[in-house]
Amino acid sequence: MANEDQIIETIDENGEKVKFELYDIVEVEEKEYALLLPIEENEEDADELVIMRLEKDGEEYLFETIDSDEEFDRVASYVETLMDEEEDEEE
């Protein structure tokens, strides 16, 4: 189901390649954030949503980890609100 251009490959803190499917992009306080779903061989981790900051470098997008707990909490709260709204619409 995932298009090839929606697959993001990055290196984790252990130096291992990790693939993600781009789920959505949201804007919080004029910054863009990517919502990524891990593409795991281990299916029990498949429900985990990863949030990374998007920075534009010319035509390229760079995915950066969010180091600030405060920034991460703001974005995570916003994403939870979106997910709750989607669930309400489905009911």
WOBEL-V592433 format. One record per residue. N is the residue number from 0. RES is the residue in one letter. PHI is phi in whole degrees, 0 to 359 (* if undefined). BURIAL is b if it has 24 or more other ideal C-beta (glycine too) atoms within 12 Angstrom, else e. D_LAST is the distance of its C-alpha to the last C-alpha in whole Angstrom. Layout:
# WOBEL-V592433
((N,RES,PHI,BURIAL,D_LAST) (N,RES,PHI,BURIAL,D_LAST))
This chain:
# WOBEL-V592433
((0,M,*,e,24) (1,A,286,e,26) (2,N,285,e,28) (3,E,300,e,32) (4,D,282,e,31) (5,Q,260,e,28) (6,I,261,e,30) (7,I,249,b,32) (8,E,244,e,35) (9,T,221,b,36) (10,I,251,e,38) (11,D,276,e,37) (12,E,295,e,39) (13,N,266,e,41) (14,G,80,e,42) (15,E,262,e,40) (16,K,288,e,38) (17,V,230,b,34) (18,K,253,e,32) (19,F,231,b,29) (20,E,260,b,26) (21,L,288,b,25) (22,Y,275,b,21) (23,D,192,b,21) (24,I,235,b,24) (25,V,237,b,23) (26,E,245,e,26) (27,V,229,b,26) (28,E,50,e,30) (29,E,65,e,31) (30,K,241,e,31) (31,E,261,e,29) (32,Y,229,b,27) (33,A,264,b,26) (34,L,260,b,23) (35,L,241,b,25) (36,L,251,b,24) (37,P,298,b,27) (38,I,261,b,28) (39,E,249,e,29) (40,E,289,e,32) (41,N,273,e,30) (42,E,296,e,27) (43,E,292,e,26) (44,D,269,e,26) (45,A,292,e,24) (46,D,274,e,21) (47,E,284,e,23) (48,L,258,b,22) (49,V,252,b,26) (50,I,248,b,26) (51,M,228,b,29) (52,R,283,b,31) (53,L,259,b,32) (54,E,238,e,36) (55,K,267,e,37) (56,D,235,e,41) (57,G,68,e,42) (58,E,268,e,40) (59,E,268,e,39) (60,Y,256,e,36) (61,L,252,e,36) (62,F,260,b,34) (63,E,241,e,35) (64,T,288,e,34) (65,I,264,b,33) (66,D,276,e,36) (67,S,276,e,35) (68,D,299,e,33) (69,E,296,e,32) (70,E,297,e,31) (71,F,299,e,29) (72,D,298,e,27) (73,R,300,e,26) (74,V,292,b,25) (75,A,298,e,23) (76,S,297,e,21) (77,Y,298,e,21) (78,V,296,b,19) (79,E,299,e,17) (80,T,299,e,16) (81,L,298,b,15) (82,M,296,e,13) (83,D,298,e,11) (84,E,296,e,10) (85,E,297,e,9) (86,E,296,e,7) (87,D,297,e,5) (88,E,293,e,6) (89,E,286,e,4) (90,E,282,e,0))
